[in-house]
Amino acid sequence: MPEKVFIRNIPDDLWRALKARANLDGLTVSEAVQEAIQGFLAGHGSARGTADPWGSIIGLGASGVADVAERHDHYLAEAVDAGQRSRKQ
């Protein structure tokens, strides 16, 4: 027989978000929590949050620019500006 577990001190916003997400996924809250626990135990997440789905693409390419991490906003703005200029032409 499955164990009954009670979780106390869940912040209201987290509880509402859990119920809403479970509902969107067609799950009960219990099923959603079970899936989260299974994912955590399988290494797909951590106690601090879920695994980064984009983490596997980090470092796949070389831009030739050494300061992308520090100046990413600058480079994104340049790319947006270049895209807008090319659409106007």
MARDRENVO-263789 format. One line per 2 residues: number of its first residue (from 1); their letters; for each residue y, z, x of N, C-alpha, C, O. Coordinates in pm, 1 decimal. Layout:
N
NUM = a = Y Z X Y Z X Y Z X Y Z X | ...
***
This chain:
89
1 = mp = -117.5 0.0 83.9 0.0 0.0 0.0 124.6 0.0 88.9 131.7 76.6 185.0 | 221.8 -84.6 57.9 342.7 -91.3 140.2 419.6 40.5 140.0 419.0 115.8 42.6
3 = ek = 485.0 64.9 251.6 568.8 184.4 263.3 697.6 165.4 185.1 749.8 54.3 176.0 | 747.6 272.4 129.8 879.5 270.2 67.4 978.1 322.9 170.1 958.4 429.7 227.9
5 = vf = 1083.1 247.9 191.8 1183.7 285.1 290.0 1318.2 292.7 219.7 1352.5 204.7 140.7 | 1393.3 395.8 247.9 1526.0 412.2 191.7 1626.5 402.2 305.1 1612.5 467.6 408.5
7 = ir = 1726.4 320.8 284.8 1830.8 304.9 385.8 1957.9 367.4 329.9 2004.2 331.6 221.7 | 2012.5 460.0 404.6 2132.9 529.6 360.0 2253.7 480.9 439.2 2241.0 422.8 547.0
9 = ni = 2370.1 506.5 382.7 2497.9 481.7 449.0 2523.7 334.3 479.1 2582.2 301.2 582.2 | 2480.9 247.0 390.7 2512.4 105.2 403.3 2654.9 85.0 350.6 2682.3 119.5 235.6
11 = pd = 2745.4 30.3 430.9 2881.9 7.7 381.7 2880.5 -84.2 258.7 2798.6 -175.5 248.7 | 2972.1 -58.1 166.7 2977.8 -134.6 41.6 2987.3 -285.1 65.5 2919.4 -362.8 -1.7
13 = dl = 3070.7 -326.8 160.4 3086.6 -470.8 184.6 2958.0 -533.1 237.7 2925.6 -646.6 202.8 | 2884.7 -460.7 321.4 2758.0 -510.5 373.0 2654.2 -520.3 261.0 2578.2 -617.0 254.9
15 = wr = 2651.0 -421.1 173.1 2557.5 -421.8 60.5 2586.5 -539.7 -32.6 2494.6 -609.5 -75.6 | 2715.5 -561.6 -63.8 2751.3 -674.4 -151.6 2714.5 -806.8 -86.9 2663.8 -897.0 -153.5
17 = al = 2739.7 -818.6 42.5 2706.7 -942.6 113.3 2555.9 -965.7 115.4 2510.3 -1078.9 99.2 | 2478.9 -860.2 135.1 2333.0 -871.4 134.9 2281.9 -916.8 -1.0 2198.7 -1007.1 -10.0
19 = ka = 2331.9 -853.9 -106.5 2288.0 -892.1 -241.1 2326.2 -1036.7 -272.7 2247.0 -1111.1 -330.5 | 2446.8 -1075.8 -234.8 2491.9 -1212.7 -262.0 2409.5 -1313.4 -184.3 2369.8 -1415.9 -239.7
21 = ra = 2382.7 -1286.8 -57.1 2305.0 -1379.8 25.4 2161.4 -1390.0 -24.5 2105.3 -1499.3 -31.1 | 2102.8 -1277.7 -59.2 1966.2 -1277.8 -112.7 1961.7 -1361.0 -240.2 1870.0 -1440.8 -259.5
23 = nl = 2060.0 -1342.6 -326.4 2066.6 -1417.8 -451.7 2079.4 -1567.8 -425.2 2012.5 -1648.2 -490.1 | 2164.6 -1605.3 -330.7 2180.1 -1747.9 -296.1 2049.5 -1808.1 -245.2 2018.3 -1924.1 -272.2
25 = dg = 1974.4 -1727.8 -171.4 1848.0 -1775.1 -114.9 1731.5 -1760.7 -212.6 1618.2 -1795.7 -179.4 | 1758.3 -1709.1 -333.5 1652.9 -1691.7 -433.0 1556.8 -1579.3 -398.9 1438.6 -1585.2 -432.7
27 = lt = 1607.5 -1477.4 -332.0 1524.4 -1365.1 -289.6 1571.8 -1236.1 -353.9 1686.2 -1225.6 -398.2 | 1483.5 -1139.0 -358.4 1526.7 -1004.3 -391.7 1584.2 -943.1 -264.3 1562.4 -994.3 -154.5
29 = vs = 1656.5 -835.0 -279.6 1709.6 -765.6 -162.0 1594.1 -719.9 -73.0 1602.3 -728.2 49.5 | 1487.7 -672.2 -134.6 1370.9 -627.4 -58.4 1312.9 -741.6 25.2 1280.1 -722.9 142.4
31 = ea = 1300.5 -859.3 -35.2 1247.0 -974.9 37.8 1339.7 -1015.4 151.7 1293.6 -1049.5 260.7 | 1470.0 -1011.7 126.7 1565.9 -1047.5 230.9 1557.9 -950.8 348.5 1562.4 -992.4 464.3
33 = vq = 1545.9 -821.9 318.2 1535.4 -721.2 424.2 1405.5 -740.0 501.7 1404.4 -728.6 624.3 | 1296.0 -768.8 431.2 1167.8 -792.5 499.1 1177.9 -912.7 593.2 1128.1 -907.7 705.7
35 = ea = 1242.7 -1021.2 547.3 1260.3 -1139.0 633.7 1344.4 -1104.8 755.8 1315.0 -1149.7 866.5 | 1449.5 -1025.0 735.7 1534.9 -985.2 848.4 1456.0 -902.5 949.5 1470.4 -921.0 1070.3
37 = iq = 1373.3 -812.3 900.1 1291.1 -730.0 989.8 1190.7 -817.2 1065.2 1171.4 -799.9 1185.6 | 1126.7 -910.9 994.5 1031.4 -1000.3 1060.9 1100.3 -1084.8 1167.2 1045.9 -1104.1 1276.0
39 = gf = 1219.5 -1135.2 1136.8 1294.7 -1213.3 1235.7 1333.8 -1129.2 1355.4 1325.8 -1175.0 1469.4 | 1375.7 -1007.5 1330.3 1411.3 -916.0 1438.3 1291.3 -889.8 1528.7 1302.9 -895.6 1651.1
41 = la = 1176.5 -860.9 1468.5 1056.6 -831.8 1547.3 1005.2 -954.2 1621.9 943.3 -941.3 1727.4 | 1030.7 -1072.9 1567.6 987.7 -1196.3 1633.7 1084.8 -1239.1 1743.2 1060.3 -1337.4 1813.1
43 = gh = 1194.6 -1165.8 1758.4 1290.0 -1197.8 1864.1 1397.6 -1295.9 1822.6 1467.7 -1349.9 1908.2 | 1412.6 -1320.7 1691.4 1514.1 -1415.0 1644.2 1646.7 -1347.8 1617.2 1737.9 -1411.4 1564.5
45 = gs = 1659.7 -1224.7 1650.7 1782.9 -1151.0 1627.5 1782.7 -1025.6 1711.3 1691.2 -1001.2 1790.0 | 1884.8 -947.9 1693.6 1892.4 -821.7 1765.2 1952.8 -717.9 1672.9 1998.4 -749.9 1563.2
47 = ar = 1952.9 -596.6 1716.9 2012.5 -491.1 1636.5 2162.8 -511.1 1623.2 2224.6 -452.6 1534.2 | 2221.4 -590.1 1707.5 2365.9 -613.5 1706.0 2402.5 -739.8 1629.3 2521.1 -770.5 1617.1
49 = gt = 2305.7 -813.8 1577.2 2335.4 -935.5 1503.1 2226.2 -1037.2 1524.1 2130.9 -1013.0 1598.2 | 2239.6 -1149.9 1459.7 2136.8 -1251.4 1471.7 2156.2 -1331.7 1599.2 2264.6 -1333.4 1657.6
51 = ad = 2050.8 -1397.1 1640.5 2058.6 -1481.7 1758.5 2156.2 -1595.7 1732.1 2169.3 -1642.7 1619.1 | 2223.7 -1639.1 1836.6 2320.5 -1747.3 1825.0 2246.5 -1879.7 1813.7 2178.9 -1919.7 1908.5
53 = pw = 2257.0 -1949.7 1699.6 2184.6 -2075.4 1684.9 2234.3 -2183.0 1780.8 2162.8 -2279.9 1806.4 | 2353.2 -2168.1 1833.4 2408.5 -2266.3 1927.3 2378.7 -2229.5 2072.2 2409.3 -2306.6 2163.1
55 = gs = 2319.9 -2113.7 2094.5 2295.8 -2067.2 2229.7 2213.2 -2161.9 2314.4 2231.3 -2167.5 2436.0 | 2123.8 -2235.5 2253.2 2036.6 -2324.2 2330.4 2108.9 -2446.6 2384.7 2055.7 -2514.4 2472.6
57 = ii = 2228.8 -2477.1 2334.9 2299.0 -2595.9 2386.0 2397.2 -2562.2 2497.1 2453.3 -2651.8 2560.2 | 2418.1 -2432.2 2521.3 2511.6 -2393.1 2626.5 2460.4 -2441.6 2761.2 2345.6 -2417.0 2798.3
59 = gl = 2545.7 -2509.6 2832.4 2512.3 -2557.2 2965.8 2435.6 -2687.9 2969.7 2388.8 -2727.3 3076.5 | 2421.1 -2756.7 2857.4 2345.5 -2881.9 2855.8 2418.5 -2996.4 2925.9 2355.0 -3086.6 2980.7
61 = ga = 2548.2 -2992.8 2924.1 2624.7 -3102.8 2983.1 2724.6 -3050.8 3083.6 2754.6 -2931.5 3089.1 | 2774.9 -3142.7 3162.5 2875.9 -3107.5 3260.6 3003.4 -3184.3 3227.2 3003.2 -3307.3 3223.1
63 = sg = 3112.4 -3111.1 3203.3 3238.1 -3174.9 3167.3 3318.5 -3215.5 3289.6 3407.3 -3300.3 3281.4 | 3287.0 -3154.5 3402.7 3365.9 -3180.7 3522.1 3491.7 -3096.2 3526.5 3571.1 -3108.2 3619.9
65 = va = 3511.1 -3010.8 3426.9 3628.3 -2924.0 3421.9 3581.1 -2781.7 3444.5 3491.0 -2733.4 3375.9 | 3642.3 -2715.0 3540.8 3594.1 -2582.2 3580.2 3645.1 -2469.0 3491.7 3585.4 -2361.4 3490.4
67 = dv = 3753.2 -2490.1 3418.2 3813.3 -2378.6 3344.8 3799.4 -2391.4 3192.8 3883.0 -2339.0 3119.3 | 3696.2 -2459.5 3144.9 3679.4 -2480.8 3001.5 3666.3 -2348.6 2927.1 3723.9 -2333.3 2819.4
69 = ae = 3593.2 -2254.4 2980.8 3574.0 -2126.3 2912.4 3705.8 -2052.4 2894.6 3729.5 -1990.8 2790.7 | 3790.8 -2058.5 2995.3 3918.2 -1987.0 2988.6 4022.0 -2060.7 2904.6 4105.9 -1997.0 2840.9
71 = rh = 4017.7 -2195.2 2903.3 4122.2 -2274.6 2837.6 4066.7 -2360.5 2724.8 4118.6 -2469.0 2698.7 | 3961.2 -2313.3 2657.1 3897.0 -2394.5 2554.0 3991.7 -2434.2 2442.2 3982.4 -2545.4 2390.4
73 = dh = 4083.8 -2344.5 2403.5 4179.7 -2379.2 2297.9 4267.9 -2496.5 2339.2 4296.7 -2585.1 2258.7 | 4309.6 -2496.3 2462.9 4393.2 -2604.8 2514.7 4318.0 -2738.2 2507.3 4372.7 -2838.6 2461.6
75 = yl = 4193.4 -2738.2 2552.4 4116.0 -2862.3 2552.3 4081.3 -2908.6 2411.1 4076.9 -3028.7 2384.7 | 4056.6 -2814.6 2320.6 4032.0 -2852.5 2181.2 4157.1 -2914.7 2120.1 4148.4 -3014.6 2048.7
77 = ae = 4273.1 -2856.2 2147.8 4398.6 -2911.4 2095.6 4422.4 -3051.4 2150.0 4465.6 -3140.0 2076.2 | 4394.7 -3072.2 2277.6 4408.7 -3206.6 2336.0 4317.2 -3306.6 2266.0 4357.6 -3419.6 2238.6
79 = av = 4195.7 -3265.6 2237.5 4100.4 -3354.9 2171.6 4145.8 -3388.6 2030.3 4133.7 -3503.1 1986.7 | 4197.6 -3290.1 1959.0 4247.2 -3314.3 1823.4 4365.7 -3408.9 1827.7 4373.2 -3503.1 1748.9
81 = da = 4459.0 -3384.3 1919.8 4575.7 -3472.2 1933.2 4534.0 -3615.1 1965.1 4587.6 -3709.9 1907.7 | 4439.0 -3630.9 2056.0 4391.6 -3764.7 2091.6 4326.0 -3833.4 1972.5 4343.8 -3953.5 1952.4
83 = gq = 4251.1 -3758.5 1894.4 4186.7 -3814.2 1775.4 4287.9 -3857.2 1671.0 4271.6 -3960.9 1606.6 | 4392.9 -3777.1 1654.4 4497.2 -3813.5 1557.9 4573.6 -3937.1 1603.7 4608.4 -4022.2 1521.8
85 = rs = 4599.9 -3947.7 1732.4 4670.9 -4066.3 1784.9 4586.2 -4191.2 1767.5 4639.3 -4297.5 1735.2 | 4454.8 -4180.3 1788.4 4369.8 -4299.5 1776.9 4357.5 -4344.4 1631.8 4340.4 -4463.6 1606.0
87 = rk = 4365.9 -4251.4 1536.1 4360.3 -4289.8 1395.0 4487.7 -4358.9 1348.7 4484.2 -4440.7 1256.8 | 4599.9 -4326.2 1411.7 4728.2 -4386.3 1372.8 4738.9 -4530.1 1423.0 4814.9 -4609.2 1366.9
89 = q = 4665.3 -4564.6 1525.6 4675.9 -4698.9 1585.9 4600.1 -4801.5 1509.1 4599.2 -4918.7 1546.8
***
